[in-house]
Amino acid sequence: MLRIHQIQVLTDNYVYVITESKSKITACVDPSVFDDIENFLDKNNLKLDYILNTHHHNDHVGGNLKLKNKYGCKIIGSMNDQDRIPGIDIKLKENDSFLIGKSAFKIIDTPGHTNGHICFYFEEDQVLFSGDTLFSLGCGRLFEGTYKDMVSSLLKIKSLSSKTKIYCGHEYTLNNAKFCKKYDSENKDLQKKIEKIEKLRENGIPTVPTTLKEELECNIFLRAKDVKTFSKLRDFKDNF
């Protein structure tokens, strides 16, 4: 079983420290920075064994090398992005599996935001670390991939268990909700979710994780029926 600790850093980034409860093996997903992660680990008497990087952007890998230098951890990333992940040790590809203690994750290739983007799927724990591919009520900007790439990536995520908890890279939910509401105003599930989101943010509480079930019901990008529709929505969102 995984214990997931969520740390907000920078302006709106989420870093996740995950510990497998039996072995105490500990990993960090997308460490943007060093200091906040070091403080958390030291305060909780944890040793960092692995870093899991979803993609190469600095706000997801900025702490890699300092953390590796201090803790001697192994850095895991995409084989397709090995030249851009600082300090990478373990290079994985689509459908490869890896153990964090007793908990296994599988690699899902999700190009779109970047060409080498991956997600980490812990099927038994029903947890997905989605980086900047899927957000609560949104999806990542297409910095490198195509509309077709991103639609294919989102289809892979849509095929997972609806009970899957989605741990994404940023707290963008409130702005995403305003966009979804503009183009999907009759969606009753969305209206209920927005009420929940507004209450959480008013109290400074994260809106993440979300569930795949909620995203399938409310996320306009997952509800797009084809690439053409998705591309129009993505363009609108880029200028929203």
Backbone as CSV, one residue per row, in Angstrom:
resi,resn,N_x,N_y,N_z,CA_x,CA_y,CA_z,C_x,C_y,C_z
1,MET,0.839,-1.204,0.000,0.000,0.000,0.000,0.874,1.253,0.000
2,LEU,0.445,2.255,-0.753,1.176,3.504,-0.824,0.628,4.536,0.154
3,ARG,1.540,5.259,0.774,1.180,6.458,1.508,1.649,7.635,0.646
4,ILE,0.748,8.526,0.345,1.053,9.625,-0.573,0.995,10.948,0.181
5,HIS,2.109,11.661,0.161,2.205,12.966,0.800,2.301,14.020,-0.295
6,GLN,1.428,14.986,-0.246,1.299,15.999,-1.289,1.901,17.310,-0.799
7,ILE,2.863,17.831,-1.542,3.564,19.040,-1.132,3.397,20.098,-2.224
8,GLN,2.849,21.251,-1.877,2.713,22.330,-2.854,3.964,23.199,-2.812
9,VAL,4.552,23.446,-3.994,5.771,24.236,-4.097,5.631,25.251,-5.229
10,LEU,6.589,26.160,-5.310,6.552,27.212,-6.315,5.192,27.913,-6.238
11,THR,4.582,28.202,-7.358,3.286,28.893,-7.338,2.128,27.920,-7.207
12,ASP,2.156,26.869,-8.021,1.006,25.949,-8.056,1.405,24.514,-8.376
13,ASN,2.686,24.177,-8.196,3.144,22.803,-8.473,2.843,21.874,-7.305
14,TYR,2.540,20.614,-7.638,2.449,19.576,-6.619,3.582,18.580,-6.807
15,VAL,4.272,18.307,-5.699,5.264,17.241,-5.639,4.683,16.169,-4.724
16,TYR,4.898,14.907,-5.087,4.355,13.815,-4.285,5.490,12.958,-3.742
17,VAL,5.490,12.774,-2.428,6.407,11.825,-1.794,5.589,10.600,-1.451
18,ILE,5.987,9.470,-2.006,5.226,8.238,-1.815,6.088,7.213,-1.071
19,THR,5.489,6.603,-0.063,6.180,5.604,0.740,5.378,4.321,0.742
20,GLU,6.032,3.225,0.427,5.371,1.916,0.482,5.371,1.476,1.937
21,SER,4.182,1.212,2.472,4.006,1.114,3.920,4.802,-0.020,4.571
22,LYS,4.986,-1.144,3.892,5.688,-2.279,4.517,7.203,-2.105,4.494
23,SER,7.726,-1.742,3.353,9.177,-1.675,3.183,9.772,-0.321,3.567
24,LYS,8.915,0.703,3.608,9.333,2.093,3.823,10.162,2.649,2.654
25,ILE,10.193,1.918,1.537,10.841,2.444,0.336,10.099,3.715,-0.073
26,THR,10.857,4.762,-0.374,10.259,6.079,-0.616,10.690,6.634,-1.965
27,ALA,9.735,7.218,-2.658,10.002,7.847,-3.958,9.384,9.233,-3.973
28,CYS,9.872,10.062,-4.871,9.358,11.417,-5.035,8.985,11.609,-6.498
29,VAL,7.772,12.067,-6.731,7.297,12.290,-8.095,7.473,13.766,-8.452
30,ASP,8.256,14.022,-9.496,8.441,15.354,-10.074,8.876,16.420,-9.071
31,PRO,10.080,16.234,-8.477,10.567,17.222,-7.513,10.998,18.525,-8.184
32,SER,10.163,19.517,-8.095,10.446,20.822,-8.699,11.651,21.487,-8.052
33,VAL,11.755,21.296,-6.738,12.740,22.018,-5.935,13.414,21.042,-4.984
34,PHE,14.471,21.488,-4.339,15.213,20.658,-3.388,14.783,20.913,-1.943
35,ASP,14.766,22.180,-1.526,14.629,22.506,-0.107,13.354,21.965,0.530
36,ASP,12.214,22.171,-0.127,10.940,21.726,0.457,10.897,20.207,0.603
37,ILE,11.492,19.517,-0.358,11.486,18.051,-0.311,12.447,17.558,0.767
38,GLU,13.627,18.159,0.826,14.595,17.808,1.874,13.984,18.009,3.250
39,ASN,13.336,19.149,3.460,12.724,19.439,4.756,11.688,18.389,5.124
40,PHE,10.849,18.015,4.159,9.809,17.021,4.438,10.432,15.666,4.774
41,LEU,11.397,15.236,3.975,12.026,13.930,4.195,12.729,13.875,5.536
42,ASP,13.494,14.908,5.849,14.246,14.910,7.106,13.315,14.976,8.311
43,LYS,12.261,15.780,8.204,11.296,15.906,9.297,10.607,14.576,9.595
44,ASN,10.407,13.778,8.536,9.696,12.507,8.691,10.623,11.295,8.714
45,ASN,11.926,11.571,8.871,12.934,10.502,8.962,12.849,9.517,7.801
46,LEU,12.712,10.070,6.588,12.623,9.249,5.390,13.888,9.399,4.553
47,LYS,14.295,8.286,3.959,15.400,8.310,3.010,14.810,8.191,1.611
48,LEU,15.270,9.011,0.693,14.718,8.979,-0.657,15.431,7.915,-1.487
49,ASP,14.638,6.945,-1.980,15.208,5.847,-2.765,15.094,6.085,-4.267
50,TYR,13.998,6.723,-4.698,13.767,6.923,-6.132,13.157,8.298,-6.395
51,ILE,13.437,8.808,-7.577,12.716,9.954,-8.135,12.014,9.481,-9.394
52,LEU,10.742,9.790,-9.522,9.965,9.456,-10.713,9.671,10.751,-11.460
53,ASN,10.165,10.869,-12.678,9.929,12.073,-13.488,8.957,11.788,-14.617
54,THR,7.871,12.570,-14.683,6.914,12.392,-15.779,7.412,13.014,-17.083
55,HIS,8.181,14.120,-16.966,8.724,14.777,-18.159,9.838,15.733,-17.761
56,HIS,10.466,16.341,-18.732,11.730,17.031,-18.508,11.621,18.487,-18.088
57,HIS,10.460,19.085,-18.066,10.355,20.512,-17.741,10.941,20.801,-16.359
58,ASN,11.590,21.951,-16.238,12.354,22.246,-15.029,11.498,22.276,-13.769
59,ASP,10.211,22.667,-13.917,9.359,22.681,-12.728,8.914,21.281,-12.311
60,HIS,9.488,20.265,-12.955,9.246,18.871,-12.555,10.544,18.117,-12.261
61,VAL,11.665,18.673,-12.662,12.963,17.991,-12.457,13.985,18.876,-11.743
62,GLY,13.587,20.090,-11.347,14.539,21.052,-10.821,15.310,20.600,-9.589
63,GLY,14.726,19.685,-8.804,15.393,19.199,-7.600,16.163,17.908,-7.789
64,ASN,16.128,17.346,-8.985,16.713,16.022,-9.227,18.132,15.868,-8.705
65,LEU,19.033,16.689,-9.192,20.457,16.461,-8.963,20.857,16.697,-7.508
66,LYS,20.301,17.713,-6.864,20.617,17.949,-5.457,20.085,16.819,-4.575
67,LEU,18.881,16.339,-4.891,18.314,15.222,-4.124,19.134,13.954,-4.329
68,LYS,19.537,13.709,-5.559,20.361,12.533,-5.850,21.696,12.624,-5.126
69,ASN,22.268,13.808,-5.103,23.556,14.009,-4.440,23.455,13.753,-2.941
70,LYS,22.355,14.188,-2.322,22.203,14.013,-0.869,21.806,12.595,-0.480
71,TYR,20.841,12.015,-1.216,20.263,10.742,-0.775,20.752,9.528,-1.565
72,GLY,21.456,9.755,-2.664,21.912,8.626,-3.482,20.777,7.887,-4.157
73,CYS,19.665,8.576,-4.392,18.486,7.937,-4.992,18.688,7.691,-6.486
74,LYS,17.923,6.757,-7.027,17.921,6.464,-8.459,16.800,7.261,-9.129
75,ILE,17.112,7.818,-10.279,16.138,8.638,-11.006,15.552,7.841,-12.165
76,ILE,14.220,7.786,-12.204,13.490,7.004,-13.197,12.764,7.948,-14.155
77,GLY,12.923,7.688,-15.445,12.234,8.491,-16.438,12.032,7.722,-17.726
78,SER,11.530,8.414,-18.720,11.232,7.777,-19.998,12.494,7.529,-20.807
79,MET,12.560,6.347,-21.405,13.640,6.042,-22.339,13.640,7.048,-23.489
80,ASN,12.447,7.515,-23.858,12.332,8.464,-24.970,12.775,9.876,-24.593
81,ASP,13.017,10.102,-23.310,13.390,11.443,-22.845,14.686,11.406,-22.042
82,GLN,15.472,10.360,-22.233,16.644,10.145,-21.389,17.682,11.251,-21.498
83,ASP,17.723,11.948,-22.624,18.707,13.021,-22.800,18.288,14.321,-22.125
84,ARG,17.043,14.371,-21.609,16.548,15.624,-21.038,16.138,15.494,-19.572
85,ILE,16.291,14.313,-18.988,15.981,14.101,-17.572,17.293,14.148,-16.797
86,PRO,17.522,15.181,-15.995,18.794,15.302,-15.278,19.058,14.123,-14.342
87,GLY,20.212,13.490,-14.505,20.637,12.427,-13.598,19.949,11.105,-13.778
88,ILE,19.257,10.902,-14.877,18.465,9.673,-15.068,19.339,8.421,-14.949
89,ASP,18.813,7.425,-14.236,19.500,6.146,-14.045,18.733,4.994,-14.686
90,ILE,17.421,5.010,-14.534,16.580,3.901,-14.969,15.649,4.409,-16.052
91,LYS,15.769,3.835,-17.260,15.035,4.336,-18.425,13.969,3.321,-18.807
92,LEU,12.717,3.725,-18.696,11.600,2.813,-18.913,10.774,3.237,-20.118
93,LYS,10.040,2.255,-20.656,9.206,2.502,-21.835,7.797,2.001,-21.581
94,GLU,6.918,2.254,-22.533,5.503,1.864,-22.441,5.342,0.435,-21.934
95,ASN,4.483,0.275,-20.922,4.118,-1.010,-20.321,5.194,-1.642,-19.450
96,ASP,6.372,-1.022,-19.318,7.360,-1.521,-18.362,6.795,-1.391,-16.951
97,SER,7.159,-2.355,-16.087,6.734,-2.320,-14.689,7.944,-2.151,-13.782
98,PHE,7.691,-1.607,-12.608,8.765,-1.374,-11.638,8.157,-1.412,-10.244
99,LEU,8.938,-1.871,-9.264,8.446,-1.986,-7.896,8.990,-0.871,-7.013
100,ILE,8.101,-0.258,-6.264,8.469,0.610,-5.151,8.107,-0.188,-3.904
101,GLY,9.089,-0.883,-3.344,8.790,-1.827,-2.273,7.909,-2.934,-2.813
102,LYS,6.718,-3.061,-2.254,5.762,-4.085,-2.691,4.746,-3.552,-3.689
103,SER,4.793,-2.257,-3.973,3.810,-1.644,-4.879,4.404,-1.496,-6.279
104,ALA,3.687,-2.020,-7.257,4.167,-1.978,-8.643,3.493,-0.855,-9.407
105,PHE,4.262,-0.198,-10.269,3.655,0.737,-11.206,3.994,0.328,-12.629
106,LYS,3.161,0.774,-13.552,3.350,0.539,-14.978,3.517,1.876,-15.665
107,ILE,4.352,1.890,-16.692,4.566,3.106,-17.481,3.499,3.213,-18.570
108,ILE,2.895,4.389,-18.663,1.993,4.702,-19.763,2.610,5.858,-20.538
109,ASP,2.931,5.635,-21.789,3.449,6.709,-22.637,2.317,7.673,-22.954
110,THR,2.524,8.958,-22.653,1.466,9.950,-22.878,2.031,11.210,-23.540
111,PRO,2.521,11.086,-24.774,3.030,12.273,-25.467,1.917,13.282,-25.751
112,GLY,2.324,14.524,-25.898,1.376,15.603,-26.160,1.916,16.881,-25.564
113,HIS,1.923,16.932,-24.237,2.517,18.082,-23.539,3.999,18.172,-23.904
114,THR,4.699,17.047,-23.801,6.042,16.881,-24.360,6.060,15.539,-25.087
115,ASN,7.056,15.347,-25.938,7.122,14.087,-26.702,7.452,12.891,-25.822
116,GLY,8.195,13.133,-24.740,8.621,12.025,-23.890,7.838,11.899,-22.597
117,HIS,6.674,12.502,-22.515,5.889,12.468,-21.281,5.400,11.054,-20.982
118,ILE,5.481,10.677,-19.698,4.933,9.395,-19.249,4.092,9.615,-17.993
119,CYS,3.218,8.645,-17.711,2.478,8.614,-16.454,2.852,7.342,-15.710
120,PHE,2.729,7.395,-14.401,3.031,6.243,-13.549,1.718,5.719,-12.967
121,TYR,1.393,4.474,-13.314,0.099,3.900,-12.929,0.294,2.758,-11.942
122,PHE,-0.140,2.976,-10.696,-0.125,1.943,-9.671,-1.505,1.286,-9.670
123,GLU,-1.635,0.213,-10.444,-2.958,-0.383,-10.676,-3.583,-0.913,-9.396
124,GLU,-2.812,-1.638,-8.580,-3.370,-2.223,-7.365,-3.809,-1.139,-6.380
125,ASP,-3.050,-0.065,-6.328,-3.384,1.048,-5.440,-4.412,1.994,-6.061
126,GLN,-4.706,1.794,-7.357,-5.644,2.634,-8.114,-5.234,4.107,-8.052
127,VAL,-3.967,4.332,-8.416,-3.379,5.668,-8.381,-2.649,5.930,-9.691
128,LEU,-2.859,7.112,-10.254,-2.131,7.552,-11.442,-1.473,8.893,-11.158
129,PHE,-0.164,8.959,-11.385,0.547,10.229,-11.360,0.627,10.702,-12.803
130,SER,-0.161,11.728,-13.111,-0.398,12.110,-14.507,0.438,13.289,-14.977
131,GLY,1.279,13.855,-14.091,2.124,14.956,-14.514,1.317,16.087,-15.117
132,ASP,1.703,16.486,-16.335,1.002,17.565,-17.032,0.213,17.053,-18.236
133,THR,-0.140,15.771,-18.240,-1.009,15.244,-19.295,-2.466,15.510,-18.958
134,LEU,-2.895,15.038,-17.801,-4.286,15.227,-17.366,-4.312,15.993,-16.062
135,PHE,-5.061,17.091,-16.046,-5.317,17.854,-14.830,-6.767,17.642,-14.405
136,SER,-7.079,18.066,-13.200,-8.476,18.106,-12.816,-9.181,19.147,-13.686
137,LEU,-10.127,18.681,-14.493,-10.908,19.492,-15.439,-10.065,20.116,-16.552
138,GLY,-8.911,19.549,-16.835,-8.089,20.097,-17.906,-7.100,19.080,-18.442
139,CYS,-6.272,19.550,-19.370,-5.160,18.753,-19.879,-4.009,19.695,-20.198
140,GLY,-2.840,19.152,-20.431,-1.660,19.966,-20.649,-1.646,20.677,-21.994
141,ARG,-0.949,21.806,-22.027,-0.701,22.489,-23.299,0.168,21.604,-24.188
142,LEU,0.018,21.782,-25.492,0.783,20.977,-26.446,2.065,21.716,-26.823
143,PHE,3.093,21.550,-26.018,4.360,22.216,-26.303,5.148,21.498,-27.396
144,GLU,5.015,20.183,-27.468,5.807,19.411,-28.438,4.961,18.470,-29.298
145,GLY,3.937,17.866,-28.715,3.155,16.882,-29.439,2.038,17.493,-30.263
146,THR,1.289,16.616,-30.909,0.169,17.029,-31.753,-1.153,16.806,-31.018
147,TYR,-2.219,17.362,-31.593,-3.559,17.105,-31.043,-3.833,15.601,-31.009
148,LYS,-3.467,14.923,-32.076,-3.699,13.472,-32.150,-2.929,12.739,-31.062
149,ASP,-1.690,13.178,-30.807,-0.899,12.572,-29.728,-1.643,12.672,-28.397
150,MET,-2.117,13.874,-28.102,-2.754,14.082,-26.807,-4.067,13.323,-26.688
151,VAL,-4.834,13.289,-27.739,-6.085,12.520,-27.703,-5.788,11.042,-27.461
152,SER,-4.779,10.506,-28.135,-4.392,9.106,-27.935,-3.945,8.866,-26.496
153,SER,-3.194,9.821,-25.941,-2.737,9.694,-24.556,-3.911,9.716,-23.581
154,LEU,-4.861,10.617,-23.816,-6.020,10.699,-22.933,-6.906,9.464,-23.050
155,LEU,-6.965,8.880,-24.223,-7.732,7.638,-24.394,-7.149,6.506,-23.549
156,LYS,-5.832,6.471,-23.440,-5.192,5.449,-22.595,-5.630,5.639,-21.140
157,ILE,-5.636,6.875,-20.695,-6.036,7.149,-19.315,-7.522,6.846,-19.115
158,LYS,-8.336,7.183,-20.105,-9.780,6.924,-20.008,-10.093,5.441,-19.874
159,SER,-9.188,4.583,-20.331,-9.426,3.135,-20.293,-9.146,2.525,-18.918
160,LEU,-8.571,3.297,-17.994,-8.255,2.785,-16.666,-9.523,2.684,-15.820
161,SER,-9.405,2.053,-14.671,-10.537,1.953,-13.748,-11.036,3.341,-13.381
162,SER,-12.353,3.511,-13.378,-12.942,4.816,-13.059,-12.668,5.216,-11.607
163,LYS,-12.261,4.247,-10.775,-11.958,4.540,-9.369,-10.550,5.110,-9.186
164,THR,-9.788,5.151,-10.272,-8.410,5.622,-10.188,-8.340,7.057,-9.675
165,LYS,-7.470,7.281,-8.701,-7.220,8.632,-8.207,-6.147,9.278,-9.080
166,ILE,-6.411,10.502,-9.502,-5.516,11.229,-10.401,-4.743,12.273,-9.602
167,TYR,-3.434,12.068,-9.535,-2.545,13.035,-8.881,-1.774,13.757,-9.982
168,CYS,-2.150,14.986,-10.253,-1.556,15.738,-11.363,-0.514,16.735,-10.859
169,GLY,0.112,17.443,-11.798,1.263,18.263,-11.467,0.981,19.669,-10.984
170,HIS,-0.256,20.148,-11.132,-0.528,21.551,-10.813,-1.922,21.757,-10.232
171,GLU,-2.064,22.829,-9.478,-3.360,23.269,-8.965,-3.939,24.304,-9.941
172,TYR,-4.531,23.768,-11.013,-5.132,24.609,-12.048,-6.652,24.505,-12.057
173,THR,-7.217,23.804,-11.085,-8.595,23.333,-11.213,-9.625,24.445,-11.321
174,LEU,-9.469,25.496,-10.537,-10.493,26.543,-10.547,-10.573,27.228,-11.903
175,ASN,-9.427,27.549,-12.491,-9.431,28.156,-13.820,-9.958,27.183,-14.865
176,ASN,-9.566,25.911,-14.745,-10.080,24.892,-15.665,-11.597,24.771,-15.565
177,ALA,-12.111,24.882,-14.331,-13.557,24.778,-14.115,-14.310,25.896,-14.835
178,LYS,-13.744,27.095,-14.811,-14.389,28.225,-15.489,-14.459,27.983,-16.997
179,PHE,-13.403,27.376,-17.538,-13.403,27.071,-18.970,-14.439,25.995,-19.295
180,CYS,-14.432,24.917,-18.511,-15.399,23.841,-18.751,-16.833,24.363,-18.662
181,LYS,-17.078,25.236,-17.694,-18.429,25.776,-17.502,-18.868,26.589,-18.717
182,LYS,-17.939,27.318,-19.315,-18.278,28.149,-20.469,-18.745,27.303,-21.647
183,TYR,-18.106,26.151,-21.858,-18.406,25.345,-23.045,-19.233,24.092,-22.750
184,ASP,-19.570,23.877,-21.468,-20.371,22.708,-21.100,-21.323,23.115,-19.971
185,SER,-22.037,24.199,-20.185,-22.787,24.867,-19.113,-23.977,24.060,-18.589
186,GLU,-24.463,23.094,-19.368,-25.630,22.319,-18.950,-25.257,21.059,-18.166
187,ASN,-23.974,20.846,-17.961,-23.506,19.621,-17.308,-23.753,19.702,-15.796
188,LYS,-24.702,18.914,-15.308,-25.075,18.954,-13.892,-23.948,18.438,-12.996
189,ASP,-23.249,17.401,-13.464,-22.127,16.869,-12.684,-21.043,17.930,-12.527
190,LEU,-20.806,18.669,-13.600,-19.813,19.739,-13.562,-20.226,20.823,-12.572
191,GLN,-21.486,21.180,-12.578,-21.963,22.218,-11.667,-21.724,21.828,-10.213
192,LYS,-21.979,20.546,-9.889,-21.750,20.063,-8.524,-20.265,20.081,-8.186
193,LYS,-19.440,19.694,-9.154,-17.998,19.659,-8.914,-17.450,21.075,-8.701
194,ILE,-17.960,22.029,-9.444,-17.497,23.414,-9.298,-17.821,23.947,-7.898
195,GLU,-19.001,23.614,-7.391,-19.359,24.039,-6.031,-18.370,23.476,-5.016
196,LYS,-18.008,22.232,-5.202,-17.045,21.570,-4.322,-15.667,22.235,-4.433
197,ILE,-15.248,22.514,-5.667,-13.946,23.138,-5.914,-13.862,24.508,-5.262
198,GLU,-14.906,25.291,-5.418,-14.898,26.655,-4.861,-14.783,26.627,-3.345
199,LYS,-15.468,25.696,-2.704,-15.384,25.586,-1.241,-13.979,25.178,-0.801
200,LEU,-13.397,24.235,-1.518,-12.039,23.787,-1.187,-11.047,24.932,-1.297
201,ARG,-11.105,25.671,-2.402,-10.131,26.739,-2.622,-10.337,27.911,-1.660
202,GLU,-11.588,28.171,-1.297,-11.858,29.222,-0.311,-11.176,28.923,1.015
203,ASN,-11.011,27.632,1.303,-10.388,27.208,2.557,-8.929,26.797,2.378
204,GLY,-8.371,27.086,1.197,-6.970,26.785,0.944,-6.657,25.302,0.863
205,ILE,-7.657,24.500,0.513,-7.485,23.044,0.442,-7.278,22.633,-1.015
206,PRO,-6.329,21.735,-1.288,-6.100,21.288,-2.662,-7.344,20.621,-3.264
207,THR,-7.511,20.777,-4.567,-8.585,20.088,-5.293,-8.095,18.752,-5.854
208,VAL,-6.846,18.464,-5.647,-6.194,17.249,-6.131,-5.894,16.368,-4.919
209,PRO,-6.122,15.030,-4.988,-6.454,14.287,-6.209,-7.929,14.409,-6.588
210,THR,-8.152,14.133,-7.856,-9.489,13.939,-8.368,-9.622,12.456,-8.699
211,THR,-10.777,12.045,-9.189,-10.937,10.654,-9.621,-11.215,10.620,-11.115
212,LEU,-10.872,9.521,-11.722,-11.139,9.395,-13.149,-12.632,9.453,-13.420
213,LYS,-13.431,8.914,-12.516,-14.889,8.970,-12.676,-15.356,10.423,-12.791
214,GLU,-14.880,11.277,-11.896,-15.276,12.680,-11.928,-14.796,13.361,-13.212
215,GLU,-13.594,13.003,-13.646,-13.054,13.618,-14.860,-13.829,13.180,-16.097
216,LEU,-14.222,11.923,-16.141,-15.012,11.442,-17.277,-16.361,12.151,-17.341
217,GLU,-16.889,12.494,-16.179,-18.185,13.171,-16.119,-18.077,14.674,-16.408
218,CYS,-16.942,15.273,-16.041,-16.875,16.738,-15.994,-15.792,17.381,-16.856
219,ASN,-14.739,16.664,-17.175,-13.604,17.258,-17.894,-13.919,17.322,-19.382
220,ILE,-14.046,18.527,-19.890,-14.492,18.706,-21.273,-13.526,18.091,-22.280
221,PHE,-12.244,18.013,-21.920,-11.261,17.431,-22.839,-11.408,15.919,-22.933
222,LEU,-11.833,15.284,-21.857,-12.097,13.841,-21.911,-13.434,13.550,-22.578
223,ARG,-14.307,14.534,-22.620,-15.625,14.357,-23.217,-15.654,14.696,-24.710
224,ALA,-14.540,15.258,-25.222,-14.477,15.587,-26.653,-14.607,14.310,-27.480
225,LYS,-15.453,14.360,-28.522,-15.790,13.126,-29.238,-14.776,12.736,-30.301
226,ASP,-13.920,13.663,-30.707,-12.930,13.340,-31.741,-11.795,14.359,-31.694
227,VAL,-10.770,14.123,-32.523,-9.584,14.993,-32.525,-9.930,16.415,-32.945
228,LYS,-10.828,16.555,-33.898,-11.203,17.891,-34.372,-11.834,18.714,-33.245
229,THR,-12.751,18.102,-32.513,-13.392,18.794,-31.395,-12.377,19.135,-30.319
230,PHE,-11.524,18.160,-30.018,-10.491,18.389,-29.011,-9.582,19.554,-29.408
231,SER,-9.168,19.580,-30.673,-8.239,20.622,-31.125,-8.838,22.013,-30.981
232,LYS,-10.126,22.129,-31.275,-10.800,23.429,-31.113,-10.829,23.844,-29.643
233,LEU,-11.158,22.895,-28.771,-11.208,23.186,-27.342,-9.833,23.567,-26.809
234,ARG,-8.800,22.838,-27.260,-7.446,23.128,-26.792,-7.005,24.521,-27.238
235,ASP,-7.347,24.887,-28.455,-7.020,26.230,-28.949,-7.753,27.307,-28.148
236,PHE,-9.043,27.060,-27.871,-9.816,28.012,-27.062,-9.197,28.165,-25.671
237,LYS,-8.783,27.032,-25.091,-8.217,27.079,-23.734,-6.893,27.834,-23.713
238,ASP,-6.107,27.685,-24.765,-4.815,28.383,-24.830,-4.970,29.895,-24.791
239,ASN,-6.134,30.352,-25.214,-6.401,31.800,-25.264,-7.457,32.252,-24.251
240,PHE,-7.744,31.366,-23.313,-8.828,31.633,-22.352,-8.368,32.591,-21.256
